[in-house]
Amino acid sequence: MVHIRHLISSVDTSARERDFKNPNLFFPSAPRLRFQLLALSLLLLAGFQSGPPKESGDFRQSDLVEITRLDPSIRLDIRYATTNNFVHRPVYRQALAFLQRPAAEALVRVNAGLKPKGYGLLVFDAYRPWSVTKIFWDMASEEERKIGFVANPQKSSRHNRACAVDLSLYDSQTGLEVPMPSIFDEFSERAFPKYGGGSAKARTMRDLLRVAMEAEGYTVYESEWWHFDYRNWRQYRTLDVPFEELSEKP
């Protein structure tokens, strides 16, 4: 905040020392004052959004694990490491998926329960650094923000706490993603978990995924059938650790 204090003091302290009788020296001109106030406002705004929100309280120690190290049969399609996403550019440098250990272990149990039914889990996204959530918020429309398709970085996302996962199902025989009422990250009513349209098959697959996830302590997000939050997400801090640092851990 040094730059902000400097900006405030520059309205114009030297002028007061030079000539108290000349109001144009003592008080900055209107255009200059407006510019300084605007610059000050922008700096304050940037200060509020330059990093994760400040959090207080007792939090559990983070223990992020790579999902596929616990269960290699869980498949990954990390869209944000590609251009196949709603921002149309990669925001991750590595196509990996991490969760807090209890959430990851619960996901492994979900996958095991689906295998006898002929399906497996296909993960699109899990832990998301806070800075990526900020990118999504900045690029979203007001309508998308209002509906809740993107998280407000000032409040952080459950993805930022490594307790949320975006996923679907794949067919164990074909290896292909099963049909759902909407595609991943589709910003429409078809994405709602209670959407009644589309094919009966797609709704059955969506509901199968939801039942399996809820049995292991996950809750579906109200605007996205693919987004599930683990029950203890409030117990973890918001994180902004890049994948590169996590993947280097043994």
Order of alpha helices (4+ residues) and beta strands (2+ residues): alpha-alpha-alpha-alpha-beta-alpha-beta-beta-alpha-beta-alpha-alpha-beta-alpha-beta-beta-alpha
